[in-house]
Amino acid sequence: MAKIVRALSDDGSVVVLAEDATDIAETARQIHGCSRVCTAALGRLLTGASLMGVMLKNTDDSVTLRVNGGGETGAVIAAADAAGNVKGYMMDPHVELPLKPNGKLDVGKAVGKEGNITVIKDVGLKEPAIGQVPLVSGEIAEDLTSYFAVSEQIPTVCALGVLLDTEGRVGKAGGFIIQLLPTADDTVIDRLEEGVRHLPPVTTLLREGLTPVEICRRVLPDFTVEVLDEYDASYQCDCSRARVERALISAGADALREMAQDEVTEVKCHFCPAVYHFTSKEILELLKKAK
């Protein structure tokens, strides 16, 4: 299980969330058969979505992140609920690229940066709230930081990381988000900047054995931190035959008539290995509901 913590500084000026998402990233790698660079890209976005999920107000709320950067992976998508449970996929999870000169995985090149990051929040209103900003680097964390600053106008520090072992498995994955609340003044900003200036990568903190609670305290060394919430989260797909039926009906009568010409229609879930089969007769029954 992934572990997520949400905490508040003692003066009420800073909120911080931290997550050990190792299990989530490894599960996604196994489900999608990701290459090393794709594991890093998808793992980062899943972690970011999971952290943003627990920032939602209501238990039925959800958030979806979509990155379209024009890179070889194609679009990268992650969706999370208010408990931090998350699912995701990318159009091509098998992209292989040379390492950057510093020996790091080139997530930015794989994802691309000639596009946007879109954040869709379903909070029970008639229409979902949608925010979109241009990508900064395609490295995910910087792009989420930009989204919060531009779209939500909240000063934010975001760090996300995925560390792989020699076999390409996820050794550590996680992240943190720090946000200034309206009560923060310039002195708080100075203290925060000083605290994060020399921080190692989040995967280094996890490899050193720090828990999410300890990471919250490590990233805010000049503050006393009070833990507000703790969550156990996982990679979860909520697909079902009923949901697929609704999706097929929404495709429209013409599409269903075309499907009905085949003896069996196969529908594969993007997020998990589930496969659903519909006979021609079953498609025709759905066609009745589409009229």
C-alpha positions in Angstrom: 0.0 0.0 0.0 1.0 3.6 -0.6 1.2 5.9 2.4 0.1 9.5 2.2 0.3 12.2 4.9 -1.2 15.6 5.0 0.2 18.0 7.5 0.1 21.7 8.6 2.7 24.0 10.0 2.1 25.1 13.6 1.5 28.7 12.5 -1.1 27.6 9.9 0.8 29.1 7.0 2.0 26.1 5.1 0.4 22.7 4.2 2.5 19.8 3.1 1.6 16.4 1.7 4.1 13.5 1.3 3.7 10.1 -0.2 5.5 6.8 -0.5 4.1 5.6 -3.8 6.4 2.7 -4.5 3.7 0.1 -4.7 1.6 2.2 -7.0 4.4 2.9 -9.5 5.5 -0.8 -9.5 1.9 -2.0 -10.0 1.5 0.4 -12.9 4.8 -0.9 -14.4 3.7 -4.5 -14.2 0.2 -3.8 -15.6 1.4 -1.8 -18.6 4.8 -3.4 -19.2 6.5 0.0 -19.1 10.0 0.6 -20.2 12.3 2.3 -17.7 11.7 5.9 -18.9 8.0 5.2 -19.2 7.9 3.8 -15.7 9.4 7.0 -14.4 7.0 9.2 -16.3 3.9 7.3 -15.4 5.0 6.8 -11.8 5.5 10.5 -11.4 2.1 11.5 -12.8 0.4 8.8 -10.7 2.0 10.1 -7.6 1.1 13.7 -8.4 -2.5 12.7 -9.1 -2.7 10.7 -5.9 -1.4 13.6 -3.8 -3.9 16.0 -5.5 -6.7 13.5 -4.9 -6.4 13.8 -1.1 -6.5 17.5 -1.5 -10.1 17.3 -2.7 -12.8 18.2 -0.2 -15.5 15.4 -0.6 -15.2 11.7 -0.6 -16.9 11.4 -4.0 -14.6 14.0 -5.7 -12.0 12.9 -8.3 -9.2 14.5 -10.2 -7.7 13.5 -13.6 -4.3 14.7 -14.9 -3.6 14.5 -18.7 -0.2 15.4 -20.1 0.0 15.9 -23.9 3.5 16.9 -24.6 4.0 15.7 -28.2 6.7 13.2 -27.1 7.0 9.6 -28.1 4.9 8.3 -25.2 1.9 10.1 -26.5 -0.6 11.3 -23.9 -0.1 10.3 -20.3 -3.2 10.1 -18.0 -3.7 9.6 -14.3 -6.9 9.7 -12.3 -7.3 9.7 -8.5 -10.1 9.6 -6.0 -10.3 11.6 -2.7 -8.5 8.8 -0.8 -5.5 8.9 -3.1 -6.3 5.7 -4.9 -5.1 6.1 -8.5 -5.0 4.6 -12.0 -3.3 5.6 -15.2 -1.9 4.8 -18.6 0.1 6.2 -21.5 -0.4 5.7 -25.2 2.9 4.0 -25.7 4.5 2.6 -22.6 7.4 0.9 -24.4 9.4 3.9 -25.5 13.2 3.6 -25.0 15.5 6.6 -25.0 19.2 7.1 -24.2 20.0 8.5 -20.7 20.6 12.2 -20.3 24.3 13.3 -20.0 23.9 13.3 -16.2 22.8 9.6 -16.3 19.2 10.3 -15.5 16.2 9.0 -17.4 15.0 11.5 -20.0 11.4 11.8 -19.0 11.1 15.3 -20.5 12.1 14.1 -23.9 9.9 11.0 -23.7 6.8 13.0 -22.7 7.7 16.1 -24.6 7.0 19.7 -23.6 5.3 21.1 -26.7 1.8 20.9 -25.3 -0.2 21.2 -22.1 -1.0 19.6 -18.8 -4.8 19.5 -18.1 -6.3 19.0 -14.7 -10.0 18.0 -14.5 -11.7 18.0 -11.2 -15.1 16.4 -10.7 -16.4 17.8 -7.5 -20.1 17.1 -8.0 -21.1 20.1 -10.0 -23.0 20.1 -13.3 -19.7 20.3 -15.2 -16.2 19.4 -14.1 -13.7 22.2 -13.4 -10.9 22.2 -16.0 -7.6 23.9 -15.8 -4.9 23.8 -18.5 -1.4 25.3 -18.7 1.5 24.9 -21.1 4.1 22.4 -20.1 7.3 23.7 -18.7 9.6 20.7 -19.1 7.6 17.5 -19.4 9.3 16.3 -16.3 5.9 16.4 -14.5 6.8 17.9 -11.1 7.8 21.3 -12.6 4.6 21.2 -14.8 2.4 20.6 -11.8 4.1 23.5 -9.9 3.3 25.7 -12.9 -0.3 24.5 -13.0 -0.8 25.5 -9.3 0.8 28.9 -9.8 -1.0 29.8 -13.0 -4.3 28.1 -12.9 -5.0 28.0 -9.1 -2.7 30.9 -8.2 -1.3 29.0 -5.2 2.5 29.2 -4.6 3.6 25.5 -4.6 6.6 23.4 -4.4 6.2 20.0 -6.0 8.8 17.1 -6.1 8.2 13.7 -7.7 10.5 10.8 -8.2 10.8 7.2 -9.3 14.0 5.2 -8.7 14.5 2.0 -10.6 16.7 -1.0 -9.7 19.0 -2.7 -12.2 16.2 -4.9 -13.4 13.9 -2.0 -14.2 11.6 -2.6 -11.2 10.6 0.3 -9.0 12.8 0.5 -6.0 11.3 3.7 -4.6 8.7 6.2 -5.8 7.1 9.1 -4.1 6.7 12.8 -3.8 5.6 15.8 -1.8 3.7 19.0 -2.4 4.1 22.1 -0.3 1.7 25.0 -0.6 1.5 28.4 1.0 -1.8 29.4 2.6 -3.2 32.9 2.5 -1.8 33.6 6.0 1.8 33.2 4.8 3.9 36.3 4.7 7.4 37.1 3.3 9.1 35.7 6.3 7.3 32.3 5.9 8.4 32.3 2.2 12.0 32.9 3.2 11.9 30.1 5.8 10.4 27.7 3.3 12.8 28.5 0.5 15.7 28.0 2.9 14.3 24.7 4.0 13.9 23.2 0.5 17.0 24.7 -1.1 19.3 21.9 -0.2 16.9 19.0 -0.2 18.0 15.8 -1.9 15.7 14.1 -4.4 12.5 12.6 -2.8 13.7 9.1 -3.8 16.9 9.6 -1.8 14.8 10.5 1.3 12.7 7.3 0.8 15.8 5.2 0.2 17.2 6.6 3.5 14.1 5.1 5.1 12.1 8.2 5.8 8.4 7.8 6.2 5.9 10.3 4.7 5.6 11.9 8.1 9.3 12.2 8.4 9.5 13.7 4.9 7.0 16.3 5.9 9.2 17.3 8.8 12.3 17.1 6.7 11.0 19.5 4.0 9.8 22.0 6.6 12.8 21.9 9.0 12.1 25.4 10.3 8.5 24.7 11.2 6.7 22.5 13.7 4.5 20.1 11.7 1.1 18.8 12.8 -0.2 15.7 11.0 -3.8 16.2 9.9 -4.6 13.0 7.9 -3.0 9.7 6.9 -4.1 7.6 4.0 -3.4 4.1 2.7 -3.8 4.2 -1.1 -3.2 1.8 -4.0 -3.4 1.5 -7.7 -7.1 0.8 -8.3 -9.1 0.5 -11.5 -12.9 0.9 -11.0 -13.9 -0.5 -14.4 -16.8 -2.8 -14.6 -19.1 -4.4 -17.2 -21.8 -1.9 -16.4 -19.4 1.1 -16.9 -18.3 -0.3 -20.2 -22.0 -0.8 -21.3 -22.6 2.9 -20.5 -19.5 3.9 -22.5 -20.7 1.8 -25.5 -24.2 3.4 -25.3 -22.6 6.8 -25.3 -20.7 6.0 -28.5 -24.0 6.3 -30.3 -26.4 4.2 -32.4 -24.2 4.3 -35.6 -21.2 2.9 -33.7 -23.3 0.2 -32.1 -24.8 -0.9 -35.4 -21.3 -1.3 -36.8 -20.2 -3.3 -33.7 -23.3 -5.5 -34.0 -22.0 -6.8 -37.4 -19.3 -8.7 -35.6 -20.1 -11.9 -33.7 -18.2 -10.7 -30.7 -17.0 -7.2 -29.7 -14.0 -7.0 -27.4 -13.4 -4.0 -25.2 -10.1 -3.7 -23.3 -9.7 -1.4 -20.3 -6.9 1.2 -20.7 -6.1 1.2 -17.0 -6.0 -2.5 -16.1 -5.8 -5.9 -17.8 -9.6 -6.4 -17.8 -11.2 -7.4 -21.1 -15.0 -7.4 -21.7 -16.8 -9.3 -24.5 -20.2 -8.5 -25.9 -22.0 -10.7 -28.4 -23.8 -9.2 -31.4 -27.1 -9.8 -29.5 -25.9 -8.0 -26.5 -24.8 -5.0 -28.6 -28.2 -4.9 -30.2 -29.8 -4.7 -26.7 -27.5 -1.8 -25.9 -28.6 -0.2 -29.2 -32.2 -0.1 -27.9 -31.0 2.1 -25.0 -29.1 4.4 -27.3 -32.1 5.5 -29.3 
